[in-house]
Amino acid sequence: MKKETFKELIETDNSILLLDIRESEELLIEDTIPGANNVPMGKVFTDAMQGNLPKDVKIVVFCRTGGRAAVVERELRERGYDIYGLEGGLEQLRAK
């Protein structure tokens, strides 16, 4: 998902589950997007396998550069999730 689409989506749809999939130590270096839940990448997969990740809401995942988010998006989309990864991650979102 392009950053312009992402910005529009989070401003217009308050039912989105926004997941920051970086490790908790990374949050000490750079804060997250307001309203996002920090669920590290490995735990996202665990939650999905245990049925603890909802399939009835749109999910947007992001990380620092977008690499991990792309992997999570691909794997969970194959399992039936309505999920999108933020292209370029926080770096691209915050770039001018």
C-alpha positions in Angstrom: 0.0 0.0 0.0 1.4 3.4 -1.0 1.8 6.0 1.7 -0.8 8.3 0.2 -3.4 5.5 0.2 -2.3 4.6 3.8 -2.8 8.2 5.0 -6.2 8.5 3.4 -7.3 5.1 4.8 -6.3 5.8 8.4 -8.1 9.2 8.3 -11.3 7.7 6.9 -11.6 4.2 8.3 -11.4 3.8 12.1 -12.1 0.1 12.0 -8.6 -0.8 10.6 -6.3 -2.9 12.8 -3.0 -1.1 12.5 0.0 -3.3 13.5 3.5 -2.2 14.0 5.4 -5.4 13.6 8.8 -4.1 14.7 10.4 -5.6 17.8 9.7 -3.7 21.1 13.4 -2.6 21.3 12.9 -0.7 18.0 10.2 1.4 19.6 12.8 2.8 22.0 14.6 4.3 19.0 11.6 5.5 17.0 8.0 5.8 18.1 5.1 4.4 16.3 2.0 5.7 14.5 -0.7 6.8 16.9 -3.3 4.1 17.3 -1.0 1.3 16.2 -0.6 -1.9 18.2 2.9 -3.2 18.6 2.9 -6.9 17.7 6.3 -8.2 16.6 6.4 -10.2 13.4 6.8 -13.6 15.0 3.9 -13.0 17.3 1.6 -11.9 14.4 2.2 -15.4 12.8 1.6 -17.1 16.2 -1.6 -15.1 16.8 -2.8 -16.0 13.3 -2.1 -19.7 13.7 -3.9 -19.7 17.1 -6.9 -17.9 15.7 -6.3 -14.7 17.7 -6.0 -12.4 14.7 -9.3 -11.3 13.3 -10.2 -12.1 9.7 -13.2 -9.8 9.6 -11.3 -6.5 9.7 -8.9 -4.8 7.4 -5.3 -5.1 8.8 -2.4 -2.8 7.8 1.1 -3.9 8.9 4.2 -1.8 8.9 7.8 -1.9 10.0 10.8 0.4 9.5 11.5 -0.2 5.8 8.6 -2.4 4.6 10.5 -5.7 4.2 9.0 -7.5 7.1 5.5 -6.1 6.4 5.7 -7.4 2.8 6.4 -10.9 4.2 3.6 -10.8 6.7 1.2 -9.4 4.1 1.9 -12.1 1.6 1.7 -15.0 4.1 -1.4 -13.9 5.8 -3.2 -12.9 2.6 -2.7 -16.5 1.5 -4.5 -17.6 4.7 -7.5 -15.4 4.0 -6.7 -12.2 5.8 -7.7 -8.7 4.4 -4.2 -7.4 5.0 -1.9 -4.7 3.5 1.7 -3.8 4.1 2.9 -0.2 4.1 5.4 0.1 1.2 8.7 1.5 2.3 7.6 1.4 6.0 8.0 4.2 8.4 11.0 5.5 6.6 8.9 6.1 3.4 5.9 7.4 5.4 8.0 10.0 7.2 10.1 11.0 4.1 9.3 14.4 2.6 
